[in-house]
Amino acid sequence: MTTIKKTVHVWSPLIRIGHWTLVISFFTAYFTEDDFMNLHAWAGYIVGIYLLTRILWGFVGGNYVRFRGFIYSPAKIIGYLKNLIARNPQHYIGHNPAGGAMVIALLVSLVGTTLTGMKLYAVEENKGPFAITAQQAQLQMRSISLIAEAKAEDDDEDEESKALNIDQKVNKQAEEFWEELHELFANLTLLLVFLHVGGVIASSIIDKEKLVKAMLTGEKDVDDTYQ
């Protein structure tokens, strides 16, 4: 049976540049968590901008980048993996079912990492999109003072100091909560990245596809067995 081979343009510059920018930004943020907070924050913002762009492009982009083009049922994903293990996988011009599932998992995990990071940044430094304004901070302090003054009428202890201590304790608990959640999502993303790289290597060997080259050039060599 004769197969017709051709080169198809699959990934646009936006997807390719965004992909490698995301790789650099994520690892920059991951390894600069405590020592270089400004660099860590800016790398996180770049990840966030990419996520917004990629999610939007998943609805309005080309055929191979739209979500509807690579979201498959669990049965389809399992079937693809079984065929891959048997060294007889179905070929796909865009994302294969396993690759599509990994894209969604990475997007969800990265969104969680970014949002929790921004929330932690607000709690620790009062900076970023979730930071409270100076007016909100004054209102909070005024509320604490009013509570302290009301309690002082019935108690000779320094209630204002106690209220401030309670507020500091609450802030510390919030900081620990968001820090642990941020680290959880960051480590989950790292695990998914390793699985993604392993999947690319396995698919490149078994499926004989040059996936890394495709993400660099935007083109794939396909034949009539691809769908």
Buried (B, 14 or more C-beta within 10 A) or exposed (E): EEEEEEEBEBBBEBBBEBBEBBEEBBEBBBEBBEEBBEBBBBBBBBBBBBBEBBEEBBEEBBEBBBBEBBBBEEEBBEBBBEBBEEEEBBBBBBBBBBBBBBBBBBBBBBBBBBBBBBBBBBBBEBEBEBBEEEEEEEEEEEEBBEBBEEBEEEEEEEBBEBBBEEBEEEEEEBBEBBBEBBBBBBEBBBEBBEBBEEBBEBBBEBBEBBBEEBBEBBBBEBEEEBE
